Amino acid sequence: MEPLWKGRMSGQVEEVLLNLGESIHLDIFLYKEDLKGSLEHARMLTKIGILTKEEFDKIFYGLKTIQKEIEQNRFPLKKELEDIHTHIENRLKEIVGDVAGKLHTARSRNDQIALDTHLFIKGNSYQIIIKIFEICKTILVRAEENLDIIFPSYTHLQIAQPIRFSHYLLSYFWMLIRDIERFLFTIKEADRLPLGCGAVAGVNYLNDREYLKENLQFKELYENSIDAISSRDHILNYLYSISVLMIHLSRLCEDFIIYSTVEFGFIELPDALTTGSSLMPQKKNPDILELIRGKTARYISNLNSVMILLKGLPLSYNRDLQEDRKPMIESLELYTILDGIHLVLSSFKIHQNNIEEFLKKGFTTATDLADSLVKEKNIPFRVAHHIVGELIQYCVKNQMNLFTIPKEKRKEIHPLLEEDEFYLNSISIQNSTEKKISRGGTSKKRVMEQIIYARQTLENIFKNLPEKINLDLE
């Protein structure tokens, strides 16, 4: 039971080198990709006459047996065998004999791991897209349900202007659509086959890389063997896409954490998505949101670690590249994160009464009043801005708002504020949203248009999804 590389070496390998060099605890997550690559490589070797049909059948049987053992937790992992490739080849030899040694003909662990990571990123990017797609559908459902709820918008975390709550939700919809587009780009850039390029210079066999490309569902080949086995662009694209997605999700979590506090009370999470305190019986903590927000830091650092790993490496393969695996494999947790976000978005409740109180207390229609003075009373905007500012200053000092200040006080500040119909129409929260008629605005008509366009966008993305990777051994 020897490492694949032990050709000229003699004696025992130091334990410290084994401990540093093993990657099987990570590589085991790539077993499907490695088995699929090995099967199609064996099929190609049969096509070019390296393997007989009988030998191929034995290897095929052995690979399927190994897959079953791994999936039934009957496949022992040994650090002295370092990686998934060596584990599979050694076990294959135990199952089918010396013919297993032919499988490594015309390939290296260098192009083998490159293939595994390309397949992993293509397959997992596709699955992430599907999960984001489901979240986007849920956002559209909640946006339609809450079309008539008016909500305060914020700049500088200070109340700004009234918006439709559906308009707020849709802002995350479009962020997530861009995330889908980034993962589609990641798939496109990973859709190049590195297998068949050997250790660095190509191989001494007239292998059929076009045949491998078709069987392994790649659209292109790497045209340069050095580039094929040393590039980690596909991993960088993947980790970047994850980082941006996690930043978007973290901002959503931050919003919902704030909006669910007693001080705000805009939304409420179901008990099943919260925890209590070991000391304080009144607590209802939004742990799911905090955990996702916290994990974002790790995903950003994963991208950073691989960028730093690569920035000083000479071409082509260096053992340092083994460190690309952990950040990539950690992405599997993203499925749980996306499931959590989906549950939050599908189950939170809205407390409309609390929201209405904030809309009035926060002077959210102050800009609308200033605009009405400009449009209907022909007041210069700077003058109107000053008048409304003085009105708000009085309200703040006297613990009032635009809706509770008496008419005579309005008149004292400026005679144009006396007329009830003009004033009340100008400060109406409902009217404020309906005035935002520009495309992309928060009026009901524009939001309904946005929902229709959003649904069409989702449908177009779904129609044009790339083919799903098939890792079945067949």
C-alpha positions as a Markdown table, in Angstrom:
| # | Residue | x | y | z |
|---|---|---|---|---|
| 1 | Met | 0.0 | 0.0 | 0.0 |
| 2 | Glu | 2.2 | 2.8 | -1.3 |
| 3 | Pro | 1.6 | 6.4 | -2.4 |
| 4 | Leu | 1.4 | 6.8 | -6.2 |
| 5 | Trp | 4.5 | 9.0 | -6.2 |
| 6 | Lys | 6.9 | 6.6 | -4.4 |
| 7 | Gly | 9.1 | 5.6 | -7.3 |
| 8 | Arg | 12.6 | 6.7 | -6.5 |
| 9 | Met | 12.1 | 7.1 | -2.8 |
| 10 | Ser | 13.1 | 4.5 | -0.2 |
| 11 | Gly | 12.5 | 4.1 | 3.5 |
| 12 | Gln | 9.7 | 5.4 | 5.7 |
| 13 | Val | 8.1 | 8.8 | 5.2 |
| 14 | Glu | 8.2 | 10.9 | 8.3 |
| 15 | Glu | 5.0 | 11.1 | 10.2 |
| 16 | Val | 5.0 | 14.9 | 10.1 |
| 17 | Leu | 5.1 | 14.9 | 6.3 |
| 18 | Leu | 2.2 | 12.5 | 6.2 |
| 19 | Asn | 0.2 | 14.7 | 8.5 |
| 20 | Leu | 0.9 | 17.8 | 6.5 |
| 21 | Gly | 0.4 | 16.1 | 3.1 |
| 22 | Glu | -2.8 | 14.2 | 3.6 |
| 23 | Ser | -5.9 | 15.7 | 2.1 |
| 24 | Ile | -8.3 | 12.7 | 2.1 |
| 25 | His | -10.5 | 14.2 | 4.8 |
| 26 | Leu | -11.3 | 16.9 | 2.2 |
| 27 | Asp | -10.9 | 14.9 | -1.0 |
| 28 | Ile | -13.5 | 12.3 | 0.1 |
| 29 | Phe | -16.1 | 15.0 | -0.7 |
| 30 | Leu | -14.9 | 14.7 | -4.3 |
| 31 | Tyr | -15.3 | 11.0 | -4.6 |
| 32 | Lys | -18.1 | 11.1 | -7.2 |
| 33 | Glu | -16.1 | 13.5 | -9.4 |
| 34 | Asp | -13.0 | 11.3 | -9.1 |
| 35 | Leu | -14.8 | 8.1 | -9.8 |
| 36 | Lys | -16.6 | 9.6 | -12.8 |
| 37 | Gly | -13.3 | 11.0 | -14.2 |
| 38 | Ser | -11.7 | 7.6 | -13.7 |
| 39 | Leu | -14.5 | 5.8 | -15.5 |
| 40 | Glu | -14.4 | 8.1 | -18.5 |
| 41 | His | -10.6 | 8.0 | -18.6 |
| 42 | Ala | -10.8 | 4.2 | -18.7 |
| 43 | Arg | -13.4 | 4.4 | -21.4 |
| 44 | Met | -11.1 | 6.6 | -23.4 |
| 45 | Leu | -8.1 | 4.3 | -22.8 |
| 46 | Thr | -10.2 | 1.4 | -24.2 |
| 47 | Lys | -11.1 | 3.5 | -27.3 |
| 48 | Ile | -7.4 | 4.1 | -28.1 |
| 49 | Gly | -6.3 | 0.5 | -27.4 |
| 50 | Ile | -4.6 | 0.8 | -24.0 |
| 51 | Leu | -7.3 | -1.3 | -22.2 |
| 52 | Thr | -9.2 | -4.3 | -23.6 |
| 53 | Lys | -12.9 | -4.5 | -23.3 |
| 54 | Glu | -12.5 | -7.1 | -20.6 |
| 55 | Glu | -10.1 | -4.9 | -18.6 |
| 56 | Phe | -12.5 | -2.0 | -18.9 |
| 57 | Asp | -15.3 | -4.1 | -17.6 |
| 58 | Lys | -13.3 | -5.1 | -14.5 |
| 59 | Ile | -12.3 | -1.5 | -13.8 |
| 60 | Phe | -15.9 | -0.4 | -14.3 |
| 61 | Tyr | -17.1 | -3.1 | -11.8 |
| 62 | Gly | -14.3 | -2.0 | -9.3 |
| 63 | Leu | -15.2 | 1.7 | -9.5 |
| 64 | Lys | -18.9 | 0.9 | -8.9 |
| 65 | Thr | -18.0 | -1.3 | -5.9 |
| 66 | Ile | -15.9 | 1.5 | -4.5 |
| 67 | Gln | -18.7 | 4.0 | -4.9 |
| 68 | Lys | -21.1 | 1.7 | -3.0 |
| 69 | Glu | -18.5 | 1.2 | -0.2 |
| 70 | Ile | -18.0 | 5.0 | 0.2 |
| 71 | Glu | -21.7 | 5.7 | 0.3 |
| 72 | Gln | -22.3 | 2.9 | 2.8 |
| 73 | Asn | -19.4 | 4.2 | 5.0 |
| 74 | Arg | -17.4 | 1.0 | 4.5 |
| 75 | Phe | -14.4 | 2.7 | 2.8 |
| 76 | Pro | -11.5 | 3.2 | 5.2 |
| 77 | Leu | -9.5 | 6.4 | 5.0 |
| 78 | Lys | -5.8 | 6.2 | 5.6 |
| 79 | Lys | -3.6 | 9.3 | 5.8 |
| 80 | Glu | -0.6 | 7.5 | 4.4 |
| 81 | Leu | -2.5 | 7.2 | 1.1 |
| 82 | Glu | -2.9 | 11.0 | 1.2 |
| 83 | Asp | -5.7 | 11.7 | -1.3 |
| 84 | Ile | -8.8 | 10.4 | -3.0 |
| 85 | His | -6.9 | 9.4 | -6.1 |
| 86 | Thr | -4.5 | 7.1 | -4.3 |
| 87 | His | -7.3 | 5.6 | -2.1 |
| 88 | Ile | -9.4 | 4.7 | -5.1 |
| 89 | Glu | -6.5 | 3.2 | -7.1 |
| 90 | Asn | -5.2 | 1.1 | -4.2 |
| 91 | Arg | -8.7 | -0.2 | -3.4 |
| 92 | Leu | -9.3 | -0.8 | -7.1 |
| 93 | Lys | -6.2 | -3.0 | -7.2 |
| 94 | Glu | -7.5 | -5.0 | -4.2 |
| 95 | Ile | -10.8 | -5.6 | -6.0 |
| 96 | Val | -9.7 | -6.2 | -9.6 |
| 97 | Gly | -6.0 | -7.0 | -9.4 |
| 98 | Asp | -3.1 | -5.6 | -11.4 |
| 99 | Val | -5.2 | -4.2 | -14.2 |
| 100 | Ala | -6.0 | -1.3 | -11.9 |
| 101 | Gly | -2.4 | -0.1 | -12.5 |
| 102 | Lys | -3.3 | 0.6 | -16.1 |
| 103 | Leu | -5.9 | 3.2 | -15.1 |
| 104 | His | -3.3 | 5.8 | -14.4 |
| 105 | Thr | -1.9 | 5.6 | -18.0 |
| 106 | Ala | -1.8 | 9.0 | -19.7 |
| 107 | Arg | -2.9 | 11.0 | -16.7 |
| 108 | Ser | -1.4 | 12.5 | -13.6 |
| 109 | Arg | -2.8 | 13.4 | -10.2 |
| 110 | Asn | -2.3 | 17.0 | -11.4 |
| 111 | Asp | -4.8 | 16.9 | -14.2 |
| 112 | Gln | -6.9 | 14.5 | -12.1 |
| 113 | Ile | -7.5 | 16.9 | -9.3 |
| 114 | Ala | -8.0 | 19.7 | -11.8 |
| 115 | Leu | -10.8 | 17.7 | -13.4 |
| 116 | Asp | -12.4 | 16.9 | -10.0 |
| 117 | Thr | -12.5 | 20.5 | -8.9 |
| 118 | His | -13.9 | 21.6 | -12.3 |
| 119 | Leu | -16.7 | 19.0 | -12.1 |
| 120 | Phe | -17.3 | 19.9 | -8.4 |
| 121 | Ile | -17.7 | 23.6 | -9.2 |
| 122 | Lys | -19.9 | 23.0 | -12.2 |
| 123 | Gly | -22.2 | 20.7 | -10.3 |
| 124 | Asn | -22.4 | 22.7 | -7.1 |
| 125 | Ser | -22.9 | 26.0 | -8.9 |
| 126 | Tyr | -25.9 | 24.5 | -10.6 |
| 127 | Gln | -27.4 | 23.3 | -7.3 |
| 128 | Ile | -26.8 | 26.7 | -5.7 |
| 129 | Ile | -28.5 | 28.4 | -8.6 |
| 130 | Ile | -31.6 | 26.1 | -8.1 |
| 131 | Lys | -31.7 | 27.0 | -4.4 |
| 132 | Ile | -31.4 | 30.8 | -5.1 |
| 133 | Phe | -34.1 | 30.3 | -7.8 |
| 134 | Glu | -36.5 | 29.0 | -5.1 |
| 135 | Ile | -35.7 | 31.9 | -2.8 |
| 136 | Cys | -36.5 | 34.3 | -5.6 |
| 137 | Lys | -39.8 | 32.7 | -6.2 |
| 138 | Thr | -40.7 | 33.0 | -2.5 |
| 139 | Ile | -39.7 | 36.7 | -2.6 |
| 140 | Leu | -42.2 | 37.2 | -5.5 |
| 141 | Val | -44.9 | 35.5 | -3.5 |
| 142 | Arg | -44.3 | 37.6 | -0.4 |
| 143 | Ala | -44.1 | 40.8 | -2.5 |
| 144 | Glu | -47.5 | 40.1 | -4.1 |
| 145 | Glu | -49.0 | 39.3 | -0.7 |
| 146 | Asn | -47.8 | 42.6 | 0.8 |
| 147 | Leu | -48.2 | 44.9 | -2.2 |
| 148 | Asp | -50.3 | 47.4 | -0.2 |
| 149 | Ile | -48.2 | 47.6 | 2.9 |
| 150 | Ile | -46.2 | 50.9 | 3.2 |
| 151 | Phe | -42.8 | 50.6 | 4.8 |
| 152 | Pro | -40.2 | 53.2 | 5.8 |
| 153 | Ser | -37.0 | 53.2 | 3.7 |
| 154 | Tyr | -33.7 | 54.2 | 5.4 |
| 155 | Thr | -30.5 | 56.0 | 4.5 |
| 156 | His | -27.8 | 56.3 | 7.1 |
| 157 | Leu | -30.1 | 54.0 | 9.1 |
| 158 | Gln | -32.4 | 57.1 | 9.5 |
| 159 | Ile | -35.9 | 57.0 | 8.3 |
| 160 | Ala | -36.1 | 58.4 | 4.7 |
| 161 | Gln | -39.2 | 58.1 | 2.6 |
| 162 | Pro | -42.2 | 55.7 | 2.4 |
| 163 | Ile | -41.9 | 52.7 | 0.1 |
| 164 | Arg | -44.0 | 49.7 | -0.5 |
| 165 | Phe | -42.7 | 46.7 | 1.5 |
| 166 | Ser | -42.9 | 44.7 | -1.7 |
| 167 | His | -40.5 | 47.2 | -3.2 |
| 168 | Tyr | -38.0 | 46.6 | -0.4 |
| 169 | Leu | -38.3 | 42.8 | -0.8 |
| 170 | Leu | -37.7 | 43.1 | -4.6 |
| 171 | Ser | -34.5 | 44.9 | -4.0 |
| 172 | Tyr | -33.1 | 41.6 | -2.7 |
| 173 | Phe | -34.7 | 39.7 | -5.6 |
| 174 | Trp | -32.6 | 41.6 | -8.0 |
| 175 | Met | -29.4 | 41.2 | -5.9 |
| 176 | Leu | -30.1 | 37.4 | -6.0 |
| 177 | Ile | -30.7 | 37.5 | -9.8 |
| 178 | Arg | -27.2 | 39.0 | -10.2 |
| 179 | Asp | -25.9 | 36.2 | -7.9 |
| 180 | Ile | -27.4 | 33.6 | -10.3 |
| 181 | Glu | -25.7 | 35.4 | -13.2 |
| 182 | Arg | -22.4 | 35.2 | -11.4 |
| 183 | Phe | -22.8 | 31.4 | -10.8 |
| 184 | Leu | -23.8 | 31.0 | -14.5 |
| 185 | Phe | -20.5 | 32.8 | -15.4 |
| 186 | Thr | -18.7 | 30.5 | -13.0 |
| 187 | Ile | -20.1 | 27.4 | -14.7 |
| 188 | Lys | -19.2 | 28.8 | -18.1 |
| 189 | Glu | -15.6 | 29.5 | -17.1 |
| 190 | Ala | -15.3 | 26.1 | -15.5 |
| 191 | Asp | -16.6 | 24.4 | -18.6 |
| 192 | Arg | -13.1 | 23.5 | -19.9 |
| 193 | Leu | -11.7 | 20.0 | -19.7 |
| 194 | Pro | -8.2 | 19.8 | -18.1 |
| 195 | Leu | -8.0 | 15.9 | -18.1 |
| 196 | Gly | -5.5 | 14.5 | -20.6 |
| 197 | Cys | -2.8 | 17.2 | -20.0 |
| 198 | Gly | -0.8 | 15.0 | -17.7 |
| 199 | Ala | 1.6 | 16.5 | -15.1 |
| 200 | Val | 2.6 | 19.6 | -17.0 |
| 201 | Ala | 3.6 | 18.9 | -20.6 |
| 202 | Gly | 0.9 | 16.7 | -22.0 |
| 203 | Val | 1.2 | 12.9 | -22.3 |
| 204 | Asn | 3.1 | 10.4 | -24.5 |
| 205 | Tyr | -0.1 | 8.9 | -25.9 |
| 206 | Leu | -2.5 | 10.0 | -28.7 |
| 207 | Asn | -5.3 | 10.4 | -26.2 |
| 208 | Asp | -8.7 | 11.5 | -27.3 |
| 209 | Arg | -9.5 | 14.6 | -25.3 |
| 210 | Glu | -12.5 | 15.5 | -27.5 |
| 211 | Tyr | -14.0 | 12.1 | -26.5 |
| 212 | Leu | -13.4 | 12.9 | -22.9 |
| 213 | Lys | -14.9 | 16.3 | -23.3 |
| 214 | Glu | -18.1 | 14.9 | -24.7 |
| 215 | Asn | -18.4 | 12.1 | -22.1 |
| 216 | Leu | -17.7 | 14.4 | -19.2 |
| 217 | Gln | -20.0 | 17.2 | -20.4 |
| 218 | Phe | -17.5 | 19.9 | -21.1 |
| 219 | Lys | -17.9 | 22.5 | -23.8 |
| 220 | Glu | -14.2 | 23.4 | -24.3 |
| 221 | Leu | -10.7 | 22.0 | -23.8 |
| 222 | Tyr | -7.8 | 23.7 | -22.1 |
| 223 | Glu | -5.5 | 24.3 | -25.1 |
| 224 | Asn | -2.3 | 24.5 | -23.0 |
| 225 | Ser | -1.3 | 21.8 | -20.6 |
| 226 | Ile | 0.5 | 24.1 | -18.3 |
| 227 | Asp | -2.5 | 26.4 | -18.0 |
| 228 | Ala | -4.8 | 23.3 | -17.5 |
| 229 | Ile | -3.1 | 22.0 | -14.4 |
| 230 | Ser | -2.0 | 25.2 | -12.8 |
| 231 | Ser | -5.0 | 27.4 | -13.2 |
| 232 | Arg | -7.4 | 27.9 | -10.3 |
| 233 | Asp | -9.5 | 30.6 | -12.0 |
| 234 | His | -12.5 | 28.4 | -11.7 |
| 235 | Ile | -12.1 | 28.2 | -7.9 |
| 236 | Leu | -11.6 | 31.9 | -7.6 |
| 237 | Asn | -14.8 | 32.6 | -9.7 |
| 238 | Tyr | -16.7 | 30.2 | -7.5 |
| 239 | Leu | -15.5 | 31.6 | -4.2 |
| 240 | Tyr | -16.1 | 35.2 | -5.4 |
| 241 | Ser | -19.6 | 34.3 | -6.4 |
| 242 | Ile | -20.2 | 32.8 | -3.0 |
| 243 | Ser | -18.7 | 35.8 | -1.2 |
| 244 | Val | -21.0 | 38.3 | -3.0 |
| 245 | Leu | -24.0 | 36.0 | -2.4 |
| 246 | Met | -23.1 | 35.8 | 1.3 |
| 247 | Ile | -22.7 | 39.6 | 1.5 |
| 248 | His | -26.2 | 40.0 | 0.1 |
| 249 | Leu | -27.6 | 37.4 | 2.5 |
| 250 | Ser | -25.8 | 39.0 | 5.4 |
| 251 | Arg | -27.3 | 42.4 | 4.7 |
| 252 | Leu | -30.8 | 40.8 | 4.6 |
| 253 | Cys | -30.0 | 39.2 | 7.9 |
| 254 | Glu | -28.9 | 42.5 | 9.4 |
| 255 | Asp | -32.1 | 44.2 | 8.2 |
| 256 | Phe | -34.3 | 41.5 | 9.7 |
| 257 | Ile | -32.4 | 41.4 | 12.9 |
| 258 | Ile | -33.0 | 45.2 | 13.3 |
| 259 | Tyr | -36.6 | 45.1 | 12.2 |
| 260 | Ser | -37.4 | 42.2 | 14.6 |
| 261 | Thr | -36.2 | 44.1 | 17.7 |
| 262 | Val | -38.6 | 45.4 | 20.3 |
| 263 | Glu | -37.5 | 48.9 | 19.4 |
| 264 | Phe | -38.7 | 48.5 | 15.8 |
| 265 | Gly | -41.1 | 45.6 | 15.9 |
| 266 | Phe | -41.7 | 45.6 | 12.1 |
| 267 | Ile | -41.4 | 41.8 | 11.6 |
| 268 | Glu | -41.4 | 38.7 | 13.7 |
| 269 | Leu | -39.8 | 35.3 | 13.1 |
| 270 | Pro | -41.6 | 32.1 | 14.0 |
| 271 | Asp | -40.5 | 30.5 | 17.3 |
| 272 | Ala | -39.0 | 27.5 | 15.3 |
| 273 | Leu | -36.3 | 29.8 | 13.8 |
| 274 | Thr | -35.4 | 31.5 | 17.1 |
| 275 | Thr | -33.8 | 30.6 | 20.4 |
| 276 | Gly | -34.2 | 31.7 | 24.0 |
| 277 | Ser | -31.8 | 32.7 | 26.7 |
| 278 | Ser | -30.4 | 30.4 | 29.4 |
| 279 | Leu | -30.9 | 33.3 | 31.9 |
| 280 | Met | -33.5 | 35.7 | 30.6 |
| 281 | Pro | -36.9 | 34.1 | 30.0 |
| 282 | Gln | -38.3 | 36.9 | 27.8 |
| 283 | Lys | -35.6 | 36.6 | 25.1 |
| 284 | Lys | -36.5 | 35.6 | 21.5 |
| 285 | Asn | -33.1 | 35.6 | 19.7 |
| 286 | Pro | -32.8 | 35.6 | 15.9 |
| 287 | Asp | -30.0 | 33.1 | 16.0 |
| 288 | Ile | -30.5 | 31.9 | 12.4 |
| 289 | Leu | -29.9 | 35.4 | 11.1 |
| 290 | Glu | -26.9 | 36.0 | 13.3 |
| 291 | Leu | -25.3 | 32.7 | 12.4 |
| 292 | Ile | -25.6 | 33.4 | 8.7 |
| 293 | Arg | -24.3 | 36.9 | 9.2 |
| 294 | Gly | -21.4 | 35.5 | 11.1 |
| 295 | Lys | -20.5 | 32.8 | 8.6 |
| 296 | Thr | -20.2 | 35.5 | 5.9 |
| 297 | Ala | -16.8 | 36.5 | 7.3 |
| 298 | Arg | -15.5 | 33.0 | 6.7 |
| 299 | Tyr | -16.7 | 32.8 | 3.1 |
| 300 | Ile | -15.0 | 36.2 | 2.3 |
| 301 | Ser | -11.8 | 35.0 | 3.9 |
| 302 | Asn | -12.0 | 31.7 | 1.9 |
| 303 | Leu | -11.7 | 33.8 | -1.3 |
| 304 | Asn | -9.0 | 35.9 | 0.2 |
| 305 | Ser | -7.0 | 32.8 | 1.2 |
| 306 | Val | -7.0 | 31.3 | -2.3 |
| 307 | Met | -6.0 | 34.6 | -3.9 |
| 308 | Ile | -3.1 | 35.0 | -1.5 |
| 309 | Leu | -2.2 | 31.3 | -2.1 |
| 310 | Leu | -1.9 | 31.9 | -5.8 |
| 311 | Lys | -0.3 | 35.3 | -6.0 |
| 312 | Gly | 3.3 | 34.1 | -5.6 |
| 313 | Leu | 3.2 | 30.6 | -7.1 |
| 314 | Pro | 5.4 | 29.8 | -10.1 |
| 315 | Leu | 4.0 | 27.8 | -12.9 |
| 316 | Ser | 2.9 | 25.1 | -13.0 |
| 317 | Tyr | 1.7 | 22.7 | -10.2 |
| 318 | Asn | 3.0 | 23.2 | -6.7 |
| 319 | Arg | 1.9 | 21.3 | -3.6 |
| 320 | Asp | 0.7 | 24.6 | -2.1 |
| 321 | Leu | -2.4 | 24.2 | -4.4 |
| 322 | Gln | -3.6 | 21.4 | -2.1 |
| 323 | Glu | -4.8 | 24.3 | 0.1 |
| 324 | Asp | -7.4 | 25.3 | -2.5 |
| 325 | Arg | -9.6 | 22.3 | -1.4 |
| 326 | Lys | -10.7 | 23.4 | 2.0 |
| 327 | Pro | -12.3 | 26.8 | 1.0 |
| 328 | Met | -14.0 | 25.0 | -1.9 |
| 329 | Ile | -15.3 | 22.1 | 0.1 |
| 330 | Glu | -16.6 | 24.4 | 2.9 |
| 331 | Ser | -19.0 | 25.8 | 0.3 |
| 332 | Leu | -21.2 | 22.7 | 0.8 |
| 333 | Glu | -22.5 | 24.4 | 4.0 |
| 334 | Leu | -24.1 | 27.0 | 1.7 |
| 335 | Tyr | -27.0 | 24.6 | 1.0 |
| 336 | Thr | -28.0 | 24.8 | 4.6 |
| 337 | Ile | -27.6 | 28.6 | 4.7 |
| 338 | Leu | -29.8 | 29.0 | 1.6 |
| 339 | Asp | -32.4 | 26.7 | 3.1 |
| 340 | Gly | -32.4 | 28.8 | 6.3 |
| 341 | Ile | -32.9 | 32.1 | 4.3 |
| 342 | His | -35.7 | 30.4 | 2.4 |
| 343 | Leu | -37.5 | 29.5 | 5.6 |
| 344 | Val | -37.1 | 33.0 | 7.0 |
| 345 | Leu | -38.5 | 34.7 | 3.9 |
| 346 | Ser | -41.4 | 32.3 | 3.7 |
| 347 | Ser | -42.5 | 32.4 | 7.3 |
| 348 | Phe | -41.8 | 35.9 | 8.8 |
| 349 | Lys | -44.8 | 38.0 | 9.9 |
| 350 | Ile | -45.3 | 41.7 | 9.4 |
| 351 | His | -46.6 | 44.0 | 12.2 |
| 352 | Gln | -48.3 | 46.7 | 10.2 |
| 353 | Asn | -49.4 | 48.9 | 13.1 |
| 354 | Asn | -45.9 | 49.4 | 14.4 |
| 355 | Ile | -44.7 | 50.3 | 10.9 |
| 356 | Glu | -47.4 | 53.0 | 10.5 |
| 357 | Glu | -46.3 | 54.5 | 13.8 |
| 358 | Phe | -42.7 | 54.8 | 12.6 |
| 359 | Leu | -43.8 | 56.3 | 9.2 |
| 360 | Lys | -45.5 | 59.2 | 11.0 |
| 361 | Lys | -42.9 | 59.6 | 13.7 |
| 362 | Gly | -40.1 | 59.7 | 11.2 |
| 363 | Phe | -41.5 | 62.6 | 9.1 |
| 364 | Thr | -41.3 | 60.4 | 6.0 |
| 365 | Thr | -43.4 | 62.6 | 3.8 |
| 366 | Ala | -41.4 | 65.8 | 4.5 |
| 367 | Thr | -39.9 | 65.8 | 1.0 |
| 368 | Asp | -43.4 | 65.3 | -0.5 |
| 369 | Leu | -44.6 | 68.5 | 1.3 |
| 370 | Ala | -41.6 | 70.4 | 0.0 |
| 371 | Asp | -42.2 | 69.2 | -3.5 |
| 372 | Ser | -45.9 | 70.2 | -3.3 |
| 373 | Leu | -44.9 | 73.7 | -2.3 |
| 374 | Val | -42.7 | 73.8 | -5.4 |
| 375 | Lys | -45.2 | 72.3 | -7.8 |
| 376 | Glu | -48.5 | 73.8 | -6.6 |
| 377 | Lys | -47.5 | 77.0 | -4.8 |
| 378 | Asn | -44.6 | 78.0 | -7.1 |
| 379 | Ile | -42.1 | 78.2 | -4.2 |
| 380 | Pro | -38.4 | 77.7 | -5.0 |
| 381 | Phe | -37.2 | 74.3 | -3.7 |
| 382 | Arg | -34.6 | 75.8 | -1.4 |
| 383 | Val | -37.2 | 78.0 | 0.2 |
| 384 | Ala | -39.7 | 75.1 | 0.4 |
| 385 | His | -37.0 | 73.0 | 2.0 |
| 386 | His | -36.4 | 75.7 | 4.7 |
| 387 | Ile | -40.1 | 76.0 | 5.4 |
| 388 | Val | -40.6 | 72.3 | 5.9 |
| 389 | Gly | -37.4 | 72.1 | 8.0 |
| 390 | Glu | -38.8 | 74.8 | 10.3 |
| 391 | Leu | -42.0 | 72.9 | 10.6 |
| 392 | Ile | -40.2 | 69.7 | 11.6 |
| 393 | Gln | -38.1 | 71.5 | 14.0 |
| 394 | Tyr | -41.2 | 72.8 | 15.8 |
| 395 | Cys | -42.7 | 69.3 | 15.8 |
| 396 | Val | -39.6 | 67.7 | 17.3 |
| 397 | Lys | -39.4 | 70.4 | 20.1 |
| 398 | Asn | -43.0 | 69.9 | 21.0 |
| 399 | Gln | -43.2 | 66.1 | 20.5 |
| 400 | Met | -45.5 | 66.3 | 17.5 |
| 401 | Asn | -45.4 | 65.0 | 14.0 |
| 402 | Leu | -46.7 | 66.3 | 10.6 |
| 403 | Phe | -50.1 | 64.7 | 11.3 |
| 404 | Thr | -50.6 | 66.0 | 14.8 |
| 405 | Ile | -49.4 | 69.6 | 14.6 |
| 406 | Pro | -52.4 | 72.0 | 14.8 |
| 407 | Lys | -53.4 | 74.1 | 11.8 |
| 408 | Glu | -52.7 | 77.4 | 13.6 |
| 409 | Lys | -49.1 | 76.4 | 14.3 |
| 410 | Arg | -48.7 | 75.5 | 10.7 |
| 411 | Lys | -50.0 | 78.9 | 9.7 |
| 412 | Glu | -47.6 | 80.6 | 12.0 |
| 413 | Ile | -44.7 | 78.9 | 10.3 |
| 414 | His | -46.0 | 79.7 | 6.8 |
| 415 | Pro | -49.4 | 80.8 | 5.6 |
| 416 | Leu | -49.3 | 78.3 | 2.7 |
| 417 | Leu | -49.4 | 75.4 | 5.2 |
| 418 | Glu | -52.8 | 76.4 | 6.6 |
| 419 | Glu | -55.0 | 74.9 | 3.9 |
| 420 | Asp | -56.1 | 71.4 | 5.1 |
| 421 | Glu | -56.7 | 69.8 | 1.7 |
| 422 | Phe | -53.4 | 70.9 | 0.3 |
| 423 | Tyr | -51.4 | 70.1 | 3.4 |
| 424 | Leu | -53.0 | 66.7 | 4.2 |
| 425 | Asn | -52.7 | 65.5 | 0.6 |
| 426 | Ser | -49.1 | 66.6 | 0.6 |
| 427 | Ile | -48.2 | 64.6 | 3.7 |
| 428 | Ser | -50.3 | 61.5 | 2.9 |
| 429 | Ile | -48.1 | 58.4 | 3.2 |
| 430 | Gln | -50.2 | 56.6 | 0.6 |
| 431 | Asn | -49.9 | 59.5 | -1.8 |
| 432 | Ser | -46.2 | 59.7 | -1.3 |
| 433 | Thr | -45.6 | 56.2 | -2.7 |
| 434 | Glu | -48.0 | 56.8 | -5.6 |
| 435 | Lys | -46.0 | 59.9 | -6.6 |
| 436 | Lys | -42.9 | 57.7 | -7.3 |
| 437 | Ile | -43.9 | 57.1 | -10.9 |
| 438 | Ser | -40.4 | 56.7 | -12.4 |
| 439 | Arg | -39.4 | 53.3 | -13.7 |
| 440 | Gly | -38.0 | 51.4 | -10.8 |
| 441 | Gly | -40.0 | 53.5 | -8.3 |
| 442 | Thr | -42.3 | 52.4 | -5.5 |
| 443 | Ser | -45.7 | 53.4 | -6.8 |
| 444 | Lys | -48.1 | 50.5 | -7.0 |
| 445 | Lys | -48.2 | 50.5 | -10.8 |
| 446 | Arg | -44.4 | 50.4 | -11.0 |
| 447 | Val | -44.1 | 47.7 | -8.4 |
| 448 | Met | -46.7 | 45.6 | -10.2 |
| 449 | Glu | -44.7 | 46.1 | -13.4 |
| 450 | Gln | -41.6 | 45.1 | -11.6 |
| 451 | Ile | -43.1 | 41.9 | -10.3 |
| 452 | Ile | -44.2 | 40.9 | -13.8 |
| 453 | Tyr | -40.8 | 41.6 | -15.2 |
| 454 | Ala | -39.2 | 39.7 | -12.3 |
| 455 | Arg | -41.3 | 36.7 | -13.0 |
| 456 | Gln | -40.3 | 36.8 | -16.7 |
| 457 | Thr | -36.7 | 37.1 | -15.7 |
| 458 | Leu | -36.9 | 34.0 | -13.6 |
| 459 | Glu | -38.6 | 32.1 | -16.4 |
| 460 | Asn | -36.0 | 33.1 | -18.9 |
| 461 | Ile | -33.2 | 32.0 | -16.6 |
| 462 | Phe | -34.8 | 28.7 | -15.9 |
| 463 | Lys | -35.3 | 28.1 | -19.7 |
| 464 | Asn | -31.6 | 28.8 | -20.4 |
| 465 | Leu | -30.0 | 26.9 | -17.5 |
| 466 | Pro | -27.0 | 24.8 | -18.6 |
| 467 | Glu | -27.2 | 21.1 | -18.6 |
| 468 | Lys | -27.0 | 19.5 | -15.2 |
| 469 | Ile | -23.8 | 17.5 | -14.5 |
| 470 | Asn | -24.3 | 13.8 | -14.5 |
| 471 | Leu | -21.8 | 12.0 | -12.2 |
| 472 | Asp | -23.5 | 8.6 | -12.4 |
| 473 | Leu | -21.3 | 5.6 | -13.3 |
| 474 | Glu | -22.9 | 4.2 | -16.3 |
